[in-house]
């Protein structure tokens, strides 16, 4: 678990196939094939928001809106959810 290996105040970053319903609706064939046929679970924005509730996180999908990241990184307040329609999902969270 991220909380066990990242020091308090550290940054956890993960890139995963995008399991969000937004991506599934836009590209159902790509969504089904991105995890393989036997994968029982997919990681999505809902999972990450629940897992990191109360933390300062950023969720985005490819192509990434990198120009918005510095504002998120300098703030201690609200989390940021950007695009969810790309094949790859990024989660960054300050633990």
TAJOZI-V673520 format. One record per helix or strand. SS is the DSSP state (2 for helix, 1 for strand). FROM is the first residue (numbers start at 1). TO is the last residue. If there is no record, write none. Layout:
BEGIN
ss | from | to
SS | FROM | TO
SS | FROM | TO
END
This chain:
BEGIN
ss | from | to
2 | 2 | 5
1 | 11 | 17
2 | 21 | 26
2 | 28 | 34
2 | 45 | 51
1 | 56 | 61
2 | 66 | 74
1 | 80 | 81
1 | 88 | 94
END
